[in-house]
């Protein structure tokens, strides 16, 4: 163990230091309570403090209280022993109330010192073990917390994570006037893919598309598995123009994977994306935003799939379609 000795008498300090070292422990020394406190702060691995009761600057009980009230990061429990010639019950009670664990009477009895340090070693070892178990429990609880908010197949956020994050975003919009965009993405003809290639292959496609989703957006953007083959991406602080560029990049990257899907018009796996925006100061709920993104996604599918459509409340004129400002196609795709 590493033991800190706080003793203002130089001879007593030297005798105690030698006795501790003969018992096989490492020893640090301080000539008063203030020096002992500074030494304690600088050595987070101190296991035991042996302190005289009466010392200049900072006496033993005050030092003990500071040690017990210290909230800094430490791995174990510091066992505190008073070394004192004061043996009356009032002082013993005062020491215990200050946080002491045990006592040694002056003059020093080496056998009694050995007994006290043996007890201290057992206590500190137990506390280290409990501390290690608590850290592992905290880690496991955090993993459970993350897993409860993660889709097991795609490793993206699930509906629970989405609900929590959207509450946070709603508060940011209301308090700071932030804005953000939502991209709702759907794998085209996915039921047909499952029917043709099997559900295991379908799961692999969802995993690959999810990987592309993570790669194609910024670190600050958040991705979720919204439904069976639907993915939702929330893009904070982006305009419709920049969000459209990001959604188009995602669509193109999925297309570039060239995953075979022969029964479809494109012959490969593609995605359609619907895009909506919540602007600063706009009186719109999260649910309304997602409905707009869903409406835009439906529009993209109605107009041939493998494309990005933007939700636009403006009326269409001269056959113009909100989907990227392009005219309606003469031959609609498969619904």
Buried (B, 14 or more C-beta within 10 A) or exposed (E): BBBBBBBBBEEBBEBBBEBBEEBEBEBBBBBBBBBBBEBBEEEBEBBBBBBBBEBEBBBBBBBBBBBEEBEEEBEBBBBBBBBBEBEEEEBBEBBBEBBBBBBBEBEBEBEEBBEBBEBBBEBBBEBBEEBEEEEEEEEEEEEEEEEEBBBEEBEBBBBEBBEEBBEEBBEBBEEEEBBBBBBBBBBBBBEEBBEBBEEEEBEBBBBBBBBBBBEBBEEEBBBBBBEEBBBBBBBBBBEBEEBBEBBBBBBBBBBEBEBEBEEBEBEBBBBBBBBBBBBEEEEBEBEEBBBBBBBBBBBBBBBBBBBBBBBBEEEEEEEBBBBBEEEEEEEEBEE
